[in-house]
């Protein structure tokens, strides 16, 4: 978990994730999943679908 109050450097996190860094993936997920989920839930109006789609996004990021 991040100790400072500033926003994470998403570009740097994505580079680290691309190299297989699990901790960077966890930080990326913690920092952005609630926001993404909220957007998807607003669009779909379906919490279950929003959760599944959000999970799919992060699985795709990890697999790349």
C-alpha contacts under 8 A as a table, 3 or more apart, distances in Angstrom:
res1	aa1	res2	aa2	distance
1	X	27	X	6.54
2	X	5	X	7.82
2	X	27	X	7.46
8	X	13	X	7.78
8	X	28	X	7.96
8	X	31	X	7.43
9	X	12	X	5.45
9	X	13	X	6.22
10	X	13	X	4.91
10	X	14	X	6.01
10	X	28	X	7.15
11	X	14	X	5.21
11	X	15	X	6.34
12	X	15	X	5.11
12	X	16	X	6.28
13	X	16	X	5.07
13	X	17	X	6.08
13	X	24	X	5.56
13	X	25	X	7.27
13	X	27	X	7.83
13	X	28	X	6.49
14	X	17	X	4.92
14	X	18	X	6.03
14	X	24	X	7.70
14	X	25	X	7.86
14	X	28	X	7.81
15	X	18	X	5.07
15	X	19	X	6.53
16	X	19	X	5.16
16	X	20	X	6.61
16	X	21	X	5.42
16	X	24	X	6.08
16	X	25	X	7.94
17	X	20	X	5.06
17	X	21	X	4.89
17	X	22	X	6.73
17	X	24	X	5.75
17	X	25	X	5.54
17	X	62	X	6.74
18	X	21	X	7.32
18	X	62	X	7.27
18	X	64	X	6.58
20	X	62	X	7.85
21	X	24	X	5.40
21	X	25	X	6.49
22	X	25	X	4.96
22	X	26	X	6.27
23	X	26	X	5.04
23	X	27	X	6.27
24	X	27	X	5.05
24	X	28	X	6.04
25	X	28	X	5.01
25	X	29	X	6.02
25	X	62	X	7.40
26	X	29	X	5.06
26	X	30	X	6.06
27	X	30	X	5.15
27	X	31	X	6.05
28	X	31	X	5.26
28	X	32	X	6.04
28	X	33	X	7.85
29	X	32	X	5.37
29	X	33	X	5.16
29	X	58	X	7.36
30	X	33	X	6.00
30	X	34	X	7.46
31	X	34	X	7.42
32	X	35	X	5.42
32	X	36	X	6.19
33	X	36	X	5.05
33	X	37	X	5.83
33	X	54	X	7.04
34	X	37	X	5.09
34	X	38	X	6.11
35	X	38	X	5.16
35	X	39	X	6.37
36	X	39	X	5.17
36	X	40	X	6.16
36	X	54	X	6.68
37	X	40	X	5.12
37	X	41	X	5.92
37	X	50	X	5.96
37	X	51	X	6.51
37	X	54	X	5.76
38	X	41	X	5.14
38	X	42	X	6.12
38	X	50	X	7.98
39	X	42	X	5.17
39	X	43	X	6.36
40	X	43	X	5.09
40	X	44	X	5.99
40	X	45	X	7.94
40	X	50	X	5.27
40	X	53	X	7.60
40	X	54	X	7.39
41	X	44	X	5.13
41	X	45	X	5.10
41	X	46	X	5.84
41	X	47	X	5.73
41	X	49	X	7.64
41	X	50	X	4.91
41	X	51	X	7.97
42	X	45	X	5.34
44	X	47	X	7.83
44	X	49	X	7.12
44	X	50	X	6.69
45	X	50	X	7.90
46	X	49	X	5.37
46	X	50	X	6.05
47	X	50	X	4.97
47	X	51	X	6.11
48	X	51	X	5.18
48	X	52	X	6.26
49	X	52	X	5.07
49	X	53	X	6.01
50	X	53	X	5.18
50	X	54	X	5.95
51	X	54	X	5.17
51	X	55	X	6.12
52	X	55	X	5.17
52	X	56	X	6.18
53	X	56	X	4.94
53	X	57	X	6.34
54	X	57	X	5.19
54	X	58	X	6.67
55	X	58	X	5.35
55	X	59	X	6.21
56	X	59	X	5.06
56	X	60	X	6.07
57	X	60	X	5.18
57	X	61	X	6.26
58	X	61	X	4.93
58	X	62	X	6.12
59	X	62	X	5.11
59	X	63	X	6.09
60	X	63	X	5.07
60	X	64	X	6.28
61	X	64	X	5.41
